[in-house]
Amino acid sequence: MYQFKYKNFEEAYQSIFWYIEAFYNSKRIHQSLGYPTPNQFEKVSA
């Protein structure tokens, strides 16, 4: 993402939002949460 040249703010915002929602929160595990993904942690905590 850091090497991608965005045409405007909206395009950058949508790309970053997608990355966080589709990849970071659903697939990436977090040591500080006990190794679940943020989405898994949120389901258990709710």
Secondary structure, DSSP 8 states (H G I E B T S, - for coil): -TT---SSHHHHHHHHHHIIIIIIHHH---GGGTSS-HHHHHHHH-
